[in-house]
Amino acid sequence: MAARRQVPDSAQAASVVPQAAPSRLVASFSAAAQSNATTRSYDADIRHFKQHGGTIPATPAATADYLANFASSLSVATLQHRLIAIHRAHVDAGLPSPVKDQLVKRTMQGIRRTLGVSQRRVTALVKEDLLEMIVHIECQPPMRAARDKALLLLGFSGAFRRSELVALRTDDIARYDNGIELTIRRSKTDQEGQGRTVFIPYARGKRCPVKALDEWLVISCIASGPLFVRLSRHDRIAGEQALTPQTVALLVKLYVKKMRGEDAARHVAGHSLRAGYCTEAAIAGLQPYQIREQTGHRSDVTLARYIRPVNKRKIPSLL
C-alpha cells in the first residue's frame, strides 16, 4: 500500500511561512515607544554586561553569575535595571529571556534579602542652600553667572526633573502679572506628551527665578529655541543646542563643592533641586495635593519620603 502523503495543517503551514520584516515606518514608531534616555540607559547596561563576559543570548547561569559578581559593588536598584535591560535585549531579538528563569529570580531575591533594597537618597537643597549657592554663582563671569542662576532658581522653584528643565524652550513661557507659566511638553511620567503647566511666581530680590530668567534671556539675546544652552570657556554662547540633563547635575555639584567641599558634593545631584522644593514645601506646611500640582507626582507615595521626616522633626518633646 502506498504511504499516505502528509499534508501540513494550517498552523504548521503558517509556522514555515517566513515573516516579512517590519516596514521602516513601523520600525520608527516601534522605536518611539521607548524614550531616547531609556534606550541609552539600556544600551549602557548591555555594554557593561558584555564587557564582563555576558552575551546575548545569555544563559540563566551566566546572568546569575553576573548578578552575584556585582552584588557588592552595585546597588540593588542598579542590578534590577540591568536585569530589565538584559530581558529587553532578548525579547527584542525574539529570544527566550534568562531573567524569567528561577535561578536568576532566586539569586536576585537572595541579594535583596542579604543587602536590602534601600535607595540612595541625594541631599535635598532647600532655600537657604540655594541662597548660599547664588553668592558663589555671582562670582562667575557675567554670562555664566546669569545662566546658572536662572537655571538653578528655576529648577528649584518649578521642582523640575533635570530632563524637564533643559527641555524648556522660549515658546513654553506664558507671562502673567504675578509670574510665568511654563509648559512641560514631555516628562519621565508623561512619555506620550500630554503635557502639563507649572506656575513660577515672582519672589523678592535676588532669589526671584522669573527676574533671573529674564536677565539671562536679555544678556544671552536668546529669542527662540532652548532656554539654556552651552557656553564657551570665553563666556560666550557655544551654539543653539540645549544643555544635557547631566550638565544640571554637574553644576549642582560644582557649586555645592565651592560651598562645602568635595564630600558634600558627592551627596548631591540634579534631583537635589526637586527634592529641595518638596522638603521646603513640606516645612512651609503645603498639603501634598498642592505640592503635587507643582511636581507632577501622581500619588503621595513618593512625596511621603520628604514630608514624613519634616513632620517627625515637628514632634514636641514630652519632657
C-alpha positions in Angstrom: 0.0 0.0 0.0 1.3 3.4 -0.9 2.3 5.6 2.0 -0.2 8.4 2.7 1.1 11.8 1.9 1.4 14.1 5.0 -0.3 17.4 4.4 0.6 20.1 7.0 -2.3 21.7 8.7 -2.8 25.5 8.6 -1.0 26.0 11.9 2.1 24.1 10.6 1.9 25.9 7.3 1.9 29.2 9.0 4.9 28.3 11.0 7.0 27.8 8.0 5.9 30.9 6.2 8.8 33.5 6.5 7.8 36.6 8.4 8.2 39.8 6.5 10.4 42.4 8.1 8.6 45.4 9.5 8.4 48.5 7.3 10.6 51.5 8.0 7.6 53.4 9.3 6.6 50.6 11.7 10.2 50.3 12.9 10.3 54.1 13.6 7.0 54.1 15.6 8.1 51.0 17.5 11.4 52.7 18.4 9.4 55.8 19.6 7.6 53.7 22.1 10.7 54.0 24.3 12.3 57.3 25.2 15.8 58.1 24.0 17.0 58.4 27.6 15.7 54.9 28.3 17.2 53.4 25.2 20.6 55.0 26.0 20.4 53.6 29.6 19.6 50.1 28.4 22.4 50.2 25.9 24.8 51.2 28.6 23.6 48.3 30.8 24.1 45.8 28.0 27.6 47.2 27.2 28.5 46.6 30.9 27.1 43.1 30.8 29.1 42.2 27.7 32.3 43.8 29.0 32.2 41.4 31.9 31.6 38.2 30.0 27.9 38.4 29.2 26.5 37.5 25.8 23.2 37.9 24.0 21.7 35.3 24.1 22.7 34.6 27.7 22.2 31.6 29.8 20.4 31.8 33.2 23.7 30.6 34.9 25.7 33.4 33.2 23.1 36.0 34.2 23.0 34.8 37.8 26.8 34.9 38.0 26.8 38.5 36.7 24.4 39.5 39.5 26.4 37.7 42.1 29.7 39.2 41.0 28.4 42.8 41.2 26.1 42.5 44.2 28.8 44.0 46.4 29.6 47.0 44.2 26.3 47.9 42.6 23.0 48.9 44.3 20.0 46.6 44.2 18.2 49.1 42.1 21.0 49.2 39.5 21.1 45.4 39.3 17.4 45.3 38.8 17.7 47.9 36.0 20.4 45.7 34.4 18.1 42.7 34.5 15.4 44.7 32.7 17.9 45.7 30.0 19.0 42.0 29.6 15.4 40.9 29.4 14.5 43.6 26.8 17.6 42.7 24.7 16.4 39.1 24.5 12.7 40.0 23.9 13.6 42.4 21.1 15.7 39.8 19.4 12.9 37.2 19.7 15.0 35.1 22.2 13.9 33.4 25.4 14.8 35.6 28.4 17.1 34.1 31.0 15.6 36.7 33.5 12.5 34.5 33.8 14.5 31.5 35.0 14.1 30.5 38.6 17.9 30.6 39.2 18.1 34.2 38.2 14.9 35.1 40.2 16.2 33.3 43.3 19.7 34.9 43.0 18.1 38.4 42.9 15.8 37.6 45.8 18.8 36.5 47.8 20.7 39.7 47.0 17.7 41.7 48.2 17.4 39.8 51.4 21.2 40.0 52.1 21.9 43.6 51.1 18.5 45.3 51.5 16.7 47.4 49.0 17.1 50.9 50.4 17.7 53.5 47.7 20.5 56.1 47.7 19.0 59.4 48.5 20.6 62.6 47.4 20.8 65.6 49.8 17.9 68.0 49.3 18.9 71.6 48.6 16.5 73.9 50.5 16.1 77.6 50.2 19.0 78.6 52.5 21.3 76.3 50.5 20.1 77.9 47.3 20.7 81.4 48.5 24.3 80.4 49.6 24.9 79.0 46.1 23.8 82.3 44.5 26.7 84.0 46.3 29.2 81.7 44.6 27.3 81.8 41.2 27.6 85.6 41.1 31.4 85.3 41.3 31.4 83.7 37.8 31.8 85.6 34.5 28.6 87.6 33.6 27.1 85.2 31.0 27.8 82.1 33.1 26.5 83.7 36.3 23.2 84.8 34.6 22.6 81.3 33.1 23.5 79.3 36.2 21.5 81.5 38.5 18.4 81.3 36.3 18.9 77.5 35.8 19.1 76.6 39.5 16.5 79.0 40.7 14.0 77.8 38.1 14.9 74.2 38.7 14.1 74.6 42.4 11.0 76.8 42.2 9.5 74.6 39.5 10.5 71.3 41.2 11.7 70.2 37.8 13.3 67.0 36.9 16.6 67.8 35.2 15.4 66.5 31.8 12.3 68.8 32.1 14.5 71.8 32.9 16.8 71.5 30.0 13.9 70.8 27.6 12.3 74.2 28.2 12.1 76.5 25.2 11.2 80.1 24.8 7.8 79.3 23.4 7.0 77.4 26.6 6.7 80.6 28.5 3.4 82.4 29.2 3.6 85.6 31.1 1.2 86.9 33.8 1.2 89.9 36.2 2.3 87.7 39.1 4.7 85.3 37.4 5.2 83.0 34.5 3.7 79.7 33.4 5.9 77.1 31.8 4.7 74.2 29.7 6.3 70.8 30.3 5.7 69.1 27.0 7.0 65.7 28.0 8.4 64.1 31.1 9.5 60.9 32.7 5.9 60.0 33.7 4.4 61.5 30.5 6.2 59.8 27.6 3.2 60.3 25.3 3.4 64.1 25.6 0.1 65.0 27.2 1.9 67.9 28.8 1.3 70.0 31.9 2.0 73.5 33.1 4.0 74.8 36.1 3.5 78.3 37.5 6.5 80.2 38.8 5.6 83.3 40.9 7.7 86.3 41.4 9.9 86.3 44.5 11.8 89.0 46.4 15.2 90.3 45.4 18.0 88.2 44.1 16.1 85.0 44.8 13.4 85.7 42.1 13.5 82.9 39.4 11.4 85.0 37.0 13.7 88.0 37.1 16.8 85.7 36.9 15.4 84.1 33.8 14.6 87.5 32.2 18.2 88.7 32.9 19.6 85.6 31.3 17.4 86.0 28.2 18.5 89.6 27.8 22.2 89.1 28.3 22.2 86.0 26.0 19.9 87.5 23.4 18.0 84.2 23.2 14.7 84.9 21.4 13.9 81.3 20.3 14.8 77.7 20.9 16.1 76.2 24.1 16.2 78.4 27.2 19.5 77.0 28.5 22.5 76.5 26.1 26.2 75.7 26.4 28.8 78.4 27.0 32.4 78.5 25.8 35.3 79.0 28.1 35.3 82.6 26.9 31.8 83.1 28.4 30.1 83.2 25.0 27.1 81.2 23.6 28.5 78.0 22.1 25.7 77.0 19.8 22.0 76.6 20.0 21.9 73.1 21.4 20.2 72.7 24.8 22.2 71.7 27.8 22.1 68.0 28.7 20.4 66.7 31.9 23.9 65.6 33.1 25.0 69.3 33.0 22.4 70.2 35.6 23.9 67.6 38.0 27.4 68.8 37.3 26.5 72.4 38.0 24.8 71.5 41.3 27.9 69.5 42.3 30.2 72.3 41.3 28.5 75.0 43.4 28.0 72.7 46.4 31.7 71.8 46.2 32.5 75.6 46.3 30.3 76.0 49.3 31.0 72.9 51.4 33.8 70.8 49.8 34.2 67.6 47.9 32.5 65.3 50.4 29.2 67.3 50.3 29.3 67.4 46.5 29.2 63.6 46.4 25.8 63.6 48.1 24.0 66.0 45.7 22.7 65.6 42.1 20.4 67.3 39.7 17.5 65.8 41.7 18.6 67.7 44.8 16.7 70.8 43.5 13.4 68.9 43.1 13.9 67.2 46.4 14.7 70.6 48.0 11.4 72.0 46.7 9.4 69.1 48.2 11.2 69.5 51.5 10.8 73.2 51.7 7.1 73.0 50.7 6.6 70.4 53.5 8.3 72.7 56.0 6.1 75.6 54.8 3.0 73.5 55.6 1.8 72.9 52.0 -0.6 70.0 51.6 0.5 67.0 49.5 -2.0 67.8 46.7 -0.6 71.3 46.5 3.0 70.0 46.2 1.9 67.5 43.5 0.4 70.4 41.5 4.0 71.7 41.2 6.0 68.5 41.0 3.7 66.5 38.8 3.7 63.4 41.1 0.7 61.2 40.6 0.5 60.0 44.1 1.6 60.9 47.7 3.8 57.8 48.0 7.0 59.4 46.7 6.2 62.7 48.4 5.9 60.9 51.8 9.7 60.4 51.7 10.1 64.2 52.0 7.1 65.0 54.1 7.4 62.3 56.8 10.9 63.4 58.0 9.8 67.0 58.2 6.7 66.0 60.2 8.9 63.9 62.6 11.1 66.9 63.3 7.9 68.8 64.4 7.1 66.3 67.2 7.4 68.2 70.5 9.3 67.0 73.5 7.3 65.3 76.2 9.9 66.1 78.9 
